[in-house]
Amino acid sequence: MWKIIAILQLLLLIVVCVYWAGTETQADEPLSRQFVTQNEEGNLLYIWIYDAGSKEWNVSRLNFDEGTLAEIGIPLK
């Protein structure tokens, strides 16, 4: 009897995981990812953002020595 209960619980867990995966892939908003890199001295910080809706990379560079911000858009074709 406990084997049947364990199998039912496993099937229920699989169904819930498949449902969650399906709702994640059908999001209303386009997905975007972001990560940060910096140079060895730590005075330049780069923020990389990928926007899946427009298929574009946006890169922002912060220079702490000069106090400047530069932004660049890189379209992917």
N, C-alpha and C positions, 0 to 999 in steps of 0.2 A: 504494500500500500504506500509506503514512504517513497518508493521509486516513482510511482505515478505522480505523487505530489511534487517531487523534485523535477520531473520532466515538465509538468505544467508550469512550475515557477520559471524554469529555463525558457520555455516558449513565451511566456508572458514578458520576460525580460527582453527577449529578442524582438518581440513586437513593439515594445516601448522604445527600444533603441532605433529601430527602423523608422518609427513615427517621428522621433526627434531628429533623425538625420534628414528625413524628408522635409520637415518644416524649416530646417537650417538652410537647405539648398533652394527653397522657394521663398526667400526673403523678399520683401517689397523693395527695400533699398539695396542698391548695388553694394557689394562688399568693398571694403578698403582695408589695407594693411599699412602699418606704420612701424618703423624701427629707427634707431638712433645710432650713429657712429661718431667717433671723434678721433683727432690725431693724437700722437703720442704725448705731445706737450700739454694737451687738454685745452688749448685756447681756441680751437675750431671745432664746432659741433655741427654735424649734418643730420637733418631730420628727413628721412625718406618716407614718402607716402604714395602708395599705389592705389588708384581709384579704378576699380573694375568696371564701373559704369561707363566712364569715358576712355578707358584703357590708356591711362596716362600716369606717368611718374611725376610727382612734384617734389622738388628737393629744396630745402631751406638750409642756408648756411649761416650760422651765428659766429661772428668773430668777436671774442671777448676782449682782445687787446685793443681793437679799434672801435668796438661798440657798434658794429654794423650788422645788418641783416640783408641777405641776398636770397631771392627766390627764383627758381628755374622750373619750367614745365617741360617735360620730355614726352611728346606723344609717341605712341607705338602704332605703327602701321603695318 
